[in-house]
C-alpha cells in the first residue's frame, strides 16, 4: 500500500480527498475537492481536539491513525465487563447484524472480557465522490474484508513499481465469472464501479436481500466471482495525481514529452513505463504491433504501444496468470468511453456470446457492437475468446472523453448494475 503523506494547509493531492471524506464521516461538512484550504484545516483541528491530539491542523502520523477507521469503516473493540453486542452497536451507531457478520465466530450471549471484535461503522466504505487511487482502493478492500470475512482477497501480482494488483473472490458456485477494471490508467472510474458493486453485493448477502432483483445468496451459491478492480495501479496513480515524483514519474514525463499531442497526464492509458496493458495479450499481438506502429506508436508511449513482447507488462501477466490458473466461464473488462458492449474477436463468436451481450444491452441501454478493426487485437477479451471460446466482453462506460468526471459515476453505475448482477447468473453454463 502507498504510504500516507503529511498534509498541511495549501496542499493539493488525492490524499487530501481521503482526509476530507474521513472528516465528513465524522460529521464535518466538507467538499472532497482535494484542496487543503481553510475549511479543511479547521475541521482537522477540531478533529484533533476531539481525539486529544496536538491541535496543529497538520495531518501527520497520529492524525492519520485516528482518521483511518473513517476510511476503512471499522474499529477493533475490546470487550469490557457488562458489554452486550447491542450496547456496542448502539455506542458506535451501527447495527447488531453488521457486528455479527464481521465476527462470524462470535458468541453474542457469551462475550469474553478482553476479547477483540470488529465493529463496522455506520457508513458505506467505498467513496464514489473522489479519485480512486491505489491507496484509496486498498483502504476500501481493508474495510470490506473486515466487514465481510467471506471475501477472499489476494494479490494477483505486482505492478512495475511494486504496487499490489489485488484479486477478490466471493461465492462458492461452479460458475466462474471474472470482472476487471482500469487496464487503462485514465479509466480509473471503472475501479470505483467494481468496488461499489462488490460492496452492494456483500450488503445484500448479509441482509438476505437482492441485487438488481436477483437473490444475492442464490448467486453466491451458484457463482464464484473474482474481481480485479485496478489492473494498472501505477498508471492510475499517475493520472489521478497520486504519483508526482521519483524516477518512474520522471521517465513518464519524458515519454509524454515525445507525444506532445497527448495531454499529460489525462491522456495516459499505459502502465508507468509506457506499455498499454490491454494490448499485451497473445491474440493477434503482432497485428496490434503493426497497426499501432503505423499510427506512430512504435515505442513506449502514453497509450497504444503493445510492448516488446506479449505479456512483458507485469500488470497484463498478472491477469494472464490469474486466468490460466482457473479459467473463467465469463469475463467482463471495464473501460471508458462510449456506452457500448463489444462481444467478439474478429470473426470468432463464442457460444451464447451474442445472446448474453444482447441481455446486457437490454438492462443497460448500451449498444452491442463489433470491435473496431483497428482496436480488435491483443486485448484481454480477444485472448479469452481466442483461447477459451468463452463469452468475454469489453464494456465502455461514460459519454465523454477519459478520464471521466466524477459526475459520470451515478448514471454509469445505474446502467451497469444490471450487467454486473446478471453476469453472475447468465454464463456459458446456462
N, C-alpha and C positions, 0 to 999 in steps of 0.2 A: 504494500500500500504506500502511496505517496505520503510524504510527511506533512504535518501541519506547519504552516508558516506563521511567524509572529506578525500580527497585523495591527496597524495603528491608523490614526486619523490621516486621511488623504490617500490611502491605498485603494487601488482598483484591481480586483482579482476575483476569479471564481470562488476562492475560499472565503471572500467577504460575503458572497451569497450564502454560503453554508452558515456563517455566523448569523446572518440576518434571518434565515429560516429557523435556526435554533431559538433565537430570541423571540421570533414571532410565536413559536410554540410555547414559550413561557409567558405569553400574554402581552408582549410589546407590539405595537403597531408599526411595522416597518415594511417598506417595499424591498424585495430581494433584487436590488439593481447592481450589486457588486461594487458599490461605491461606499467607502468608509467615511461617511460625512458626519455632520453634527448630530443628527438623529441616532445614527448607529453608535457613535461614541457615547451619547447619553444613555442609550439602552444597555451598552456594555457596562458602564459604570454602575448603573442601577442593579444589573445582574450580579456584578462582583460584590456589591454591598449586601445583597440578599444571601450570598454564599460565604460571607465573611472573608472575601479575598481582597487583595490590595486594590483600591479604587483608583486605578491609573488610566482606565479607558483603553488599555492595550490588551490585545488578545494574545497572551503568551501561553506557556505550557499549562499552568494551573487553570487558567480560564478555559482553554480548550478542553481540558479534562472535565471540567464542570459542565461544559456545553454539549459534550459528545452524546450523552444519553438522549438529548433532544434532537439528535440526528439519527442515531440508531434505533431509537424508540423503545428502549428497555433499560431497566435498572436491576442490578443484583440487590437482593434484600435479605438481611439476616433475621431470622425469626426470633422474636422476643417472647417472654413469658406472657401468656394470655392472648396471643395473636390468634386470629382466625383468618381464613382466606377472604372472607367477606370484609373484615376490618382492613386488611392490606389493600384490597381492591378499592375500598372507599377512600382510604388515605391517599392513594395515587390517582384517583379519578378514572380508574379503569374498571374492567368487568371480571367477575369471578371466572367466567368461561375462558377469557383470554389468559388468565394465570394458569388455569388447569391445562390449556392447550400447550402453553410454553413449558410446562413441567409435567409431562405425561406420567411420570412415576410418583408424583406427589400423592400422599395420602391426606386429603384435606381434613379428615377427622383425627389425624394423628400427627400434627405438626410438631417437629422436634426443635426445641430451643437451640439456637446456634446454627441450624441448617440454613443454607443459602438457596434462595429460589429466584427465578427470573420473573420480574414484574414488567409486563408490557405496558407502555404508557398509552395515553388516550387518543393519539393521532395516528394517521396512516404514515408509514415510514417513507415511502417513495415521494419525493417532491417533484411536482410537474411544472414548477414555475422558475427553475434555474437551469443553468448549463450542466448537463450530465457529464462531468469529468470522470476520470478513472477513480479518483478518491471518493467522489460522491457515490459512484456505483458500489465501491467496496464497503462504504458505510451502510448503504442500503442492504447489501447482502448480509452483513454482520447482523443487522437488526432483523431481517426476515428469517435468517437461520435460527436466531434466538427465539423468536416468536413461534416459529413453525418447525419444530425439530424433525419433522418428517422430510424436510428438504435435505437433499444430498448435494453439498457444494464442494467442488473440487477445482483444480487447476488443469485446464485443457493444455496449457502451455504457457510460454512467456513471450513477451514482445521483444523487439530489438533491444530496448533499454532494460528490459527485465521486469516490466510490469506484468502482473498476473492476468491471464486471459481465463476468466472463470467459466465453468460449466455447472449448471444447476439441474438436477434431476428431481422429478416429482411424479409419483404414481407407481403402480405395481403391475400394470397390464401388459399384455403381449404386444399390443400395437406400439410401435416405436416411432415417435414424432420428434422432430428437431426444428427449433426456431433459432435463427441467428440474426444479429443486427450489427450495424456500424463496421462492416468491412471497409467502408469509405469514411474517412475522417470527418468530413463536413456533413455527414449524415447522422450525427450523434443523437438527434432527437429520436431516432428509431430505438436507441438503447432505453430511453425513458419509456417508450411504448411497451417493450417487453417486460421491463421491471414493474411497471404499473399493472400489466396483465397478470404477472406472477403474483403480486400481492393480492389482487382482487380474486384470483383463483384460490389462493390459500385461505382468504377470509371466508369464501363460500364453502370450502371444505370443512373448516372448523365449525361454521354455523349450521351446516347441513343444508345449505341453500343451493341456489343455482347460479349459473353464469351464462348470460345470453339465453336464458330459458332452458338450459341443459343442466341436469342434476350433476353437481360437482363430484359427489362421491362415486357416482356411476362412472364418470370419466376417469377418475383416479384408479378405479378397479380395472378399467378397460385399457388404459393407455399409460405408457411411461413417456413423459415429456422431458426432453432435455433442451435447455436454453443456453445460448452463448450471447449474452446481451451486449457485449462490446468486444468485437473481434480485433479491433485496431486501436488499443488504448493510447499508444504514443501519439498517433495521428490525431485522435480526438483531443488530447490534451494540448496539442499544438494549435488546433483550430479554436478551441474554447479559451485560450489564453492561460491555461494552467501550466504550460511549458513555455518558458520565455528566456531561458538561459542555458548555458552548458554547451559542450562540443556538439551534441546532436542537434540542438537548436541552431547553432551557427552553421552547421552543414546544411540544414533545411533552408536557411536563409540564402545560402549560396546556390542551392538547387533552384529555388524560386527565382533568383536573380537571372537565371538563364532562360526563364519563361516569363518575361515581363507582362505578357498579355493575360496571365492568370493571376487573379487577385490573391494576395497573401495576407493572412493565412486562409481567408474564406474559401478560396478555390482549391485548397489542398484536400485531395482524396487519398493519397498514398500513405504508406507507412512512413516512419520517420526518416528512412534512407531513400525514399523516392520510388519504391516498388508499389504498384497497385495490387493490393491483396486479392481482389476479385478478378484478376487476370493471371492467376497463378496456377490454376488447376489443370490437370492433364486431360483436357478435352479441347482439341483444336488450339493448343497453346501456340504452336508455330504459326498458325493462321493469324492469331492475335498479334504476334510479334510483327508480322509483315504488314498487317492493317495499321497498327499503331505507328510503326516506323514511317509509313507513307504519310501519316498525319504529323510527323515531326517528333514523335515520342520514341526515340531510339536510345535513350539513356535515362538515368534517374531523373524523375520529373515530379511535379506536384500531383500529377494524375496520369493514368493511361500507359505507364511503362510496365510491360509484363515481366520484367526482371531478366536475369541472365539464364535462368533455367526454371522449369516448373517447380513450385514448392520451395524455392530458396528463401522466401519470406517466412520467418518463424510463425507469423500470425496465420498464414494460409496452411502451413504444415500442421499447426495445432488443430485446425478444423478437419484436415485430411485424416490425421491420426485418430481423432475422436470418432470420425465416421467409420473408418475401416475396422476399428476395434469392435463395433457392434452396429452394423449398417441399419439405417433408418428406413421405415416404410413410407414416410412422407416428410418433406422438408420445406421450410419457408425461409427465404433470405430477405430481410427488410432493407430497403434502400429508399431514397427520395431523389427525384420528384416525379409527379405526373399522374398519380391516382390510376395506376394501371397494373395488371397482373400478367406476367409473362410465364408461359407454361410449357414450352417445348424447346428442344435443342436441334437446330437445323431442321431436318425432316423427321426427326425421331419424336414419336409421341408415346409416352409411357401409358400403360393400361390405366384407364379411368382418369388420365391427366386432364383432358379437356372437360370431362363431366364435373370433376371436383373444382376446376377453375371457374366454371360457369356458376357453380353454387357459391363459391367465394365472391364472384362478381355480383350475384343477386343480393347477398346480405350486406355488401359494402357500397354498391353503386359504382365500383371501379370497372373500367373497361378490361376486357380479356383480349390480349393481342399476342401476335408473334413477336419475338425479339428482333429488333432491327439488325440487319445483316452485319453492320459494322461494329455491333456490340455483342454479337452472338457467339463468342468463343471464350474458353478458359475461365468462365465463371463457376461458382460453386454449383449453381443449378445445372449448368451444362454438364459438369462432371457427373453429378448424381444420375441424370438421365442417361448419359452415355455409358457409364459404368454399371449402374444397377437397374436401369429401366424402371425406376420408381417415380411416382408423382413428386415433382420438385418445382418450386415457384420462386420467382423474384417478384416481390411486391413493392411498388413505388408509392410512397405516401406523399402528401403535400401538393400544393398548387403553385408554389413559387420556387425560384432557384435556391439551392442549398448554399449555406446552412439555413434550414427553415427557422423562422422566428418562433418564439415560444407560443405566440398566439395561434399557431397552426396545430398545437398539440390537441386541444379538446376535440375539434372536429375529426382529426386523424384517428384519435383513439376511438371515438364513437363509431367511425366507419369500419375500423379493423377489429373491434371486439368480437363481432360475429365470426370473422375469419378465424381468429385465434381460438375461439371456443369450438367452432365447427371442425377445425383441423384436428381436434382431439377425438372426434367421433367418426369422421368420414376419412378413412385412409384406404390404402391399397388393399387392406384385408377385408374391406366391405363396411 
